[in-house]
Amino acid sequence: MRHFSQLTPERRNALFHREPVEFTPDSPPSILAVALGATLYSPATRPALADDVLKQAARGVVSMVLCLEDSIADAEVSEAEDNLVGQLSQLAGRVPERLAKDVLPLLFVRVREHGQITALVRRLGPAVRLLSGFVLPKFTEDHSVPFLEALTEAEAACGRRLFAMPVLESPELLHRESRTEALVGIARTLDKYRERVLALRLGVTDFCAAYGLRRTPEMTAYDVQLVASVIADVVNVLGRADGTGFTVTGPVWEYFRPQERMFKPQLRQSPFLSGRAEDVRAALIEHDLDGLLREIELDRANGLLGKTCIHPSHVAPVHALSVVSHEEFCDATDVLRPERGGGGVLRSAYTNKMNEVKPHRAWAERTLLRGEVFGVAREGVSFVELLAAGVK
């Protein structure tokens, strides 16, 4: 699989200076953590879940979470487990193993209890080959170990690699008096199970719920100071670029328009192809996406990569804004030239900024890794063109 695989080779060639690379569920964790992109959540109760997975993959989704936790009612858990097993078994029967790595997204199951991990792996049997791992709820030092041990047991039982994606959403992380201790404890646990952890996810909705808050479509998570302070501290402790950190993904965006594709045909034909900035912005506001775009940009500025998504219309903006611009690529490659290993300062290729070799090295390395997975845009190709191309 690869990002923007829904485009024709000719269209990709027109958009990309360097096209996104291919990857599989067996690729190195460093690649997969970046490749997650817009991770689309779906309740495990959906009766056509197998069809949904295939449909979203064809539209460019490369990671999905099939949810047994907050997205379903407590009384639906048993039914959802049965449906999940049945749908994944059906999907395994429809997609031969030799094709699965090319046509299916990375699939994860969000569980409620640690016992669900081993039980589901056992019930899935051969269909477990479709899973890349499990999403672990309310991750703290005290709560997490049974989940991680269950994951280790399940991995040994099925003979394939299964990743953990912990969700940081507990009140201990939000409350000032317990946050530091909670983060240090989480860091200890994650370090012990480092090879099993693919990425960390942020449960911002739960953070807001602890104080009865909910942001509007005009506000990003960073406008809610309580939430912004938690994100900053999570990145500070768990997202460092010194080799001890993990990929931390962006919080969910809650707003969408039901029963509507991301953009009406006339919007795609008019503002997006014309490229007029005022028309594009008007179209985005019309579809409640202006706040989403600002939040995606703030995610990356604050050290987050990828995003939790609960609606397909959010996928294309996340992926379009994940593509490395030609200017970013030039800056990153300049910083990482071997002859610059001794440091120093140089003028950027676009002659509009200073590139300082030593301080910008970690940024440059992360940027080129993102460019490998999402591609590097051709000079002059804008986010607008990438967004319009990604809508299907």
C-alpha positions as CSV (number, residue, x, y, z in Angstrom):
1,M,0.0,0.0,0.0
2,R,1.0,3.6,-0.3
3,H,-0.5,7.0,0.3
4,F,-2.3,8.5,-2.7
5,S,-2.5,5.1,-4.3
6,Q,-6.1,6.0,-5.4
7,L,-4.6,8.4,-8.0
8,T,-3.4,7.3,-11.4
9,P,0.4,7.1,-11.9
10,E,0.1,10.0,-14.3
11,R,-1.7,12.2,-11.7
12,R,0.9,11.2,-9.0
13,N,3.7,12.1,-11.3
14,A,2.2,15.5,-12.0
15,L,1.8,16.3,-8.2
16,F,5.0,14.8,-6.7
17,H,8.6,15.6,-6.9
18,R,9.1,12.4,-5.0
19,E,6.2,10.0,-4.9
20,P,5.2,8.3,-1.6
21,V,6.9,4.9,-1.1
22,E,5.1,1.6,-0.8
23,F,4.9,-0.1,2.6
24,T,3.3,-3.1,4.2
25,P,2.2,-4.2,7.6
26,D,5.6,-5.8,7.9
27,S,7.5,-2.6,7.3
28,P,9.7,-1.2,10.1
29,P,7.8,0.5,13.0
30,S,9.5,3.8,12.2
31,I,7.8,3.8,8.8
32,L,4.4,2.5,10.0
33,A,4.1,5.0,12.8
34,V,4.5,7.9,10.3
35,A,2.3,6.1,7.6
36,L,-0.7,5.9,9.9
37,G,-1.8,9.3,8.7
38,A,-5.6,9.8,9.2
39,T,-6.6,6.8,11.3
40,L,-10.3,6.3,10.7
41,Y,-12.4,4.9,13.6
42,S,-15.4,2.8,12.9
43,P,-17.8,1.1,15.5
44,A,-17.4,-2.6,15.4
45,T,-21.2,-2.9,15.3
46,R,-21.5,-1.8,11.7
47,P,-23.2,-4.6,9.8
48,A,-21.2,-4.1,6.6
49,L,-17.8,-3.6,8.2
50,A,-15.9,-5.7,5.7
51,D,-17.4,-3.6,2.8
52,D,-16.6,-0.4,4.7
53,V,-12.9,-1.4,5.1
54,L,-12.6,-2.1,1.3
55,K,-14.4,1.0,0.4
56,Q,-12.3,3.3,2.6
57,A,-9.1,1.6,1.4
58,A,-10.1,2.4,-2.2
59,R,-10.5,6.1,-1.1
60,G,-7.0,6.4,0.3
61,V,-7.4,5.3,4.0
62,V,-4.3,3.4,5.1
63,S,-5.2,2.8,8.8
64,M,-8.5,2.0,10.6
65,V,-9.5,1.3,14.1
66,L,-12.5,-1.0,14.6
67,C,-13.9,0.1,18.0
68,L,-15.3,-1.9,20.8
69,E,-15.0,0.9,23.4
70,D,-16.5,4.4,23.5
71,S,-18.2,4.3,20.1
72,I,-20.6,1.6,21.2
73,A,-23.0,1.2,24.1
74,D,-22.1,-1.0,27.1
75,A,-25.0,-3.4,26.2
76,E,-23.6,-3.8,22.6
77,V,-20.2,-5.3,23.5
78,S,-21.0,-9.0,23.0
79,E,-22.9,-8.3,19.7
80,A,-20.0,-6.1,18.5
81,E,-17.4,-8.8,19.3
82,D,-19.4,-11.3,17.3
83,N,-19.8,-8.9,14.4
84,L,-16.2,-8.0,14.4
85,V,-15.1,-11.7,14.3
86,G,-17.6,-12.5,11.6
87,Q,-16.8,-9.5,9.4
88,L,-13.0,-9.9,9.6
89,S,-13.4,-13.6,8.8
90,Q,-15.5,-12.7,5.8
91,L,-12.9,-10.1,4.8
92,A,-10.1,-12.7,5.0
93,G,-12.1,-15.0,2.8
94,R,-12.6,-12.3,0.2
95,V,-9.1,-11.0,0.1
96,P,-6.3,-13.6,-0.5
97,E,-3.3,-13.4,1.7
98,R,-1.0,-12.5,-1.2
99,L,-3.2,-9.4,-2.0
100,A,-4.1,-8.2,1.6
101,K,-0.9,-6.2,2.0
102,D,-1.7,-4.2,-1.2
103,V,-5.5,-3.6,-0.8
104,L,-6.2,-3.5,2.9
105,P,-5.4,-0.7,5.4
106,L,-3.6,-1.3,8.6
107,L,-6.3,-2.6,10.9
108,F,-6.4,-2.2,14.7
109,V,-9.1,-3.2,17.3
110,R,-9.8,-0.8,20.2
111,V,-10.7,-3.0,23.2
112,R,-12.2,-2.2,26.6
113,E,-10.7,-5.0,28.7
114,H,-7.4,-6.8,28.4
115,G,-9.1,-10.2,28.2
116,Q,-10.6,-9.2,24.8
117,I,-7.2,-9.2,23.2
118,T,-6.5,-12.9,23.7
119,A,-10.1,-13.9,23.2
120,L,-10.5,-12.1,19.9
121,V,-7.2,-13.5,18.6
122,R,-8.3,-17.0,19.5
123,R,-11.7,-16.5,17.9
124,L,-10.3,-15.0,14.7
125,G,-8.1,-17.9,13.9
126,P,-6.5,-17.5,10.5
127,A,-8.3,-14.1,10.0
128,V,-5.9,-12.6,12.6
129,R,-3.5,-12.1,9.7
130,L,-5.6,-9.0,8.9
131,L,-4.8,-7.3,12.2
132,S,-1.8,-5.0,12.8
133,G,-2.6,-4.6,16.5
134,F,-4.8,-3.2,19.3
135,V,-5.7,0.2,20.7
136,L,-5.4,0.3,24.5
137,P,-7.8,2.6,26.4
138,K,-7.1,4.8,29.4
139,F,-3.4,4.0,29.4
140,T,-1.6,4.6,32.7
141,E,1.2,2.7,34.5
142,D,-1.2,0.8,36.8
143,H,-3.8,0.1,34.2
144,S,-1.6,-0.7,31.2
145,V,0.5,-3.7,32.1
146,P,-2.4,-6.4,31.8
147,F,-3.1,-5.1,28.3
148,L,0.5,-5.2,27.2
149,E,1.0,-8.7,28.7
150,A,-2.2,-9.9,27.0
151,L,-0.8,-8.5,23.7
152,T,2.4,-10.3,24.2
153,E,0.5,-13.5,24.9
154,A,-1.7,-13.0,21.8
155,E,1.3,-12.4,19.6
156,A,2.9,-15.6,20.7
157,A,-0.3,-17.5,20.2
158,C,-0.9,-16.3,16.6
159,G,2.7,-16.1,15.5
160,R,2.6,-12.7,14.0
161,R,3.6,-9.1,15.1
162,L,0.9,-7.2,16.9
163,F,1.4,-3.5,17.8
164,A,-0.1,-1.5,20.7
165,M,-1.4,2.0,20.3
166,P,-2.1,3.3,23.8
167,V,-4.6,6.1,24.3
168,L,-3.7,8.8,26.7
169,E,-7.0,10.0,28.1
170,S,-7.1,9.4,31.9
171,P,-7.9,12.2,34.4
172,E,-4.5,11.7,36.1
173,L,-2.9,13.2,32.9
174,L,-5.3,16.2,33.0
175,H,-5.1,17.1,36.7
176,R,-2.2,19.3,37.4
177,E,-1.3,17.6,40.8
178,S,-0.9,14.1,39.3
179,R,0.2,14.8,35.7
180,T,4.0,14.6,36.2
181,E,3.9,11.4,38.2
182,A,1.4,9.9,35.6
183,L,3.6,10.8,32.7
184,V,6.8,9.5,34.3
185,G,5.0,6.2,35.1
186,I,3.7,5.9,31.5
187,A,7.2,6.6,30.2
188,R,8.6,3.8,32.4
189,T,6.0,1.3,31.1
190,L,6.4,2.3,27.4
191,D,10.1,2.0,27.6
192,K,9.8,-1.6,29.0
193,Y,7.5,-2.6,26.1
194,R,9.0,-0.2,23.5
195,E,9.2,-2.8,20.7
196,R,5.4,-3.3,20.9
197,V,4.3,0.3,20.9
198,L,3.7,1.8,17.4
199,A,2.3,5.2,18.4
200,L,0.5,7.1,21.2
201,R,-3.0,8.5,20.7
202,L,-4.6,11.4,22.6
203,G,-8.1,11.2,24.0
204,V,-8.9,14.9,24.0
205,T,-12.7,14.3,24.2
206,D,-12.2,12.6,27.5
207,F,-9.9,15.4,28.7
208,C,-12.7,17.9,27.9
209,A,-15.3,15.8,29.5
210,A,-13.5,16.0,32.9
211,Y,-14.4,19.7,33.0
212,G,-17.6,19.7,31.1
213,L,-16.0,21.3,28.0
214,R,-16.5,20.9,24.3
215,R,-14.8,23.0,21.6
216,T,-16.8,24.5,18.8
217,P,-16.1,24.0,15.0
218,E,-14.3,27.4,15.1
219,M,-11.9,26.3,17.9
220,T,-8.9,23.9,17.8
221,A,-7.8,21.7,20.7
222,Y,-5.0,24.3,21.2
223,D,-7.6,27.0,21.9
224,V,-8.7,25.1,25.0
225,Q,-5.9,25.8,27.4
226,L,-6.5,22.9,29.7
227,V,-6.1,20.5,26.7
228,A,-3.2,22.4,25.1
229,S,-1.2,22.2,28.4
230,V,-1.7,18.4,28.4
231,I,-0.6,18.0,24.8
232,A,2.5,20.1,25.5
233,D,3.5,18.0,28.5
234,V,2.8,14.7,26.7
235,V,5.1,15.7,23.8
236,N,7.6,17.1,26.3
237,V,7.9,13.7,28.1
238,L,6.9,11.1,25.5
239,G,7.6,12.7,22.1
240,R,11.3,13.7,22.3
241,A,13.5,13.5,19.2
242,D,16.5,12.1,21.1
243,G,15.6,8.4,20.5
244,T,13.6,8.0,23.7
245,G,10.3,9.4,22.3
246,F,7.3,7.9,20.4
247,T,5.1,9.2,17.6
248,V,2.2,11.0,19.2
249,T,-0.9,11.4,16.9
250,G,-3.2,14.3,16.7
251,P,-6.6,14.5,18.6
252,V,-9.9,13.7,17.0
253,W,-11.9,16.4,15.1
254,E,-15.6,15.9,16.1
255,Y,-17.5,17.8,13.4
256,F,-18.7,16.7,10.0
257,R,-21.8,16.9,7.8
258,P,-23.7,13.6,7.6
259,Q,-24.8,12.0,4.3
260,E,-22.5,14.3,2.3
261,R,-19.2,13.7,0.4
262,M,-16.4,16.0,1.4
263,F,-17.0,18.4,-1.4
264,K,-19.9,18.7,-3.8
265,P,-18.8,18.3,-7.4
266,Q,-19.3,22.0,-8.2
267,L,-16.9,22.9,-5.3
268,R,-14.2,20.6,-6.6
269,Q,-14.7,22.0,-10.1
270,S,-14.7,25.6,-9.1
271,P,-12.6,26.8,-6.2
272,F,-10.2,23.9,-5.9
273,L,-9.3,23.8,-9.6
274,S,-9.2,27.5,-9.9
275,G,-6.9,27.8,-6.9
276,R,-8.3,31.2,-5.8
277,A,-7.5,31.4,-2.2
278,E,-10.6,33.2,-1.2
279,D,-12.8,30.7,-3.0
280,V,-11.0,27.8,-1.4
281,R,-11.3,29.2,2.1
282,A,-15.0,29.9,1.5
283,A,-15.5,26.3,0.4
284,L,-13.7,24.9,3.5
285,I,-15.7,27.1,5.9
286,E,-18.9,26.0,4.1
287,H,-18.0,22.4,4.9
288,D,-16.9,23.1,8.5
289,L,-13.2,22.2,7.6
290,D,-11.5,25.5,8.3
291,G,-11.0,24.6,12.0
292,L,-9.9,21.2,11.1
293,L,-7.2,22.5,8.7
294,R,-5.9,24.9,11.4
295,E,-5.8,22.1,14.0
296,I,-3.8,19.8,11.6
297,E,-1.3,22.6,11.1
298,L,-1.1,23.2,14.8
299,D,-0.7,19.4,15.5
300,R,2.4,19.3,13.4
301,A,3.8,22.6,14.8
302,N,3.4,21.0,18.3
303,G,5.1,17.7,17.5
304,L,2.1,15.5,16.6
305,L,1.8,13.5,13.4
306,G,-1.3,11.9,11.9
307,K,-4.8,12.3,13.4
308,T,-7.7,10.3,14.8
309,C,-10.6,10.7,12.5
310,I,-14.3,9.7,12.9
311,H,-15.5,10.7,9.4
312,P,-14.1,9.9,5.9
313,S,-14.2,13.5,4.9
314,H,-11.4,14.2,7.3
315,V,-8.9,11.9,5.7
316,A,-8.0,13.9,2.6
317,P,-7.1,17.1,4.5
318,V,-4.9,15.2,6.9
319,H,-3.0,13.5,4.1
320,A,-2.8,16.6,1.9
321,L,-1.2,18.5,4.8
322,S,1.1,15.6,5.5
323,V,2.8,15.9,2.1
324,V,6.2,17.6,2.4
325,S,6.4,20.8,0.4
326,H,9.1,21.3,-2.1
327,E,10.5,24.1,0.1
328,E,10.6,21.9,3.2
329,F,12.3,19.2,1.2
330,C,15.0,21.6,0.0
331,D,15.6,22.9,3.5
332,A,15.8,19.4,5.0
333,T,18.2,18.1,2.4
334,D,20.4,21.1,2.7
335,V,20.6,20.7,6.5
336,L,21.5,17.0,6.2
337,R,24.2,17.2,3.5
338,P,27.2,15.3,4.7
339,E,29.5,18.3,4.2
340,R,27.3,20.2,6.7
341,G,28.0,17.7,9.5
342,G,30.2,20.2,11.4
343,G,27.3,22.6,11.8
344,G,27.0,26.2,10.6
345,V,24.3,28.4,9.1
346,L,23.2,28.6,5.5
347,R,20.7,30.6,3.5
348,S,17.7,28.4,2.3
349,A,17.4,27.5,-1.3
350,Y,14.2,29.6,-1.4
351,T,16.3,32.5,0.0
352,N,13.7,33.3,2.7
353,K,15.0,31.8,5.9
354,M,18.0,30.7,7.9
355,N,18.8,27.0,8.1
356,E,21.0,26.3,11.1
357,V,22.5,22.8,10.7
358,K,22.8,21.5,14.3
359,P,19.5,22.8,15.8
360,H,17.5,21.9,12.6
361,R,18.9,18.4,12.2
362,A,16.2,16.5,14.1
363,W,13.5,18.5,12.2
364,A,15.1,17.7,8.9
365,E,15.3,14.0,9.7
366,R,11.7,13.9,10.6
367,T,10.7,15.9,7.6
368,L,12.5,13.5,5.1
369,L,10.9,10.5,6.8
370,R,7.5,12.1,6.4
371,G,8.4,12.9,2.8
372,E,9.3,9.3,2.2
373,V,5.9,8.1,3.4
374,F,3.6,10.9,2.1
375,G,5.7,12.2,-0.8
376,V,7.3,15.5,-1.7
377,A,5.2,17.9,-3.7
378,R,6.6,19.3,-7.0
379,E,7.7,22.9,-6.9
380,G,4.6,25.1,-7.2
381,V,2.1,22.3,-6.2
382,S,0.0,23.5,-3.3
383,F,-2.0,22.0,-0.6
384,V,-5.2,22.9,-2.6
385,E,-4.1,20.7,-5.5
386,L,-3.2,17.8,-3.2
387,L,-6.5,18.1,-1.4
388,A,-8.6,18.2,-4.6
389,A,-6.7,15.2,-5.9
390,G,-7.3,13.2,-2.7
391,V,-11.0,13.6,-2.8
392,K,-12.7,10.6,-4.3
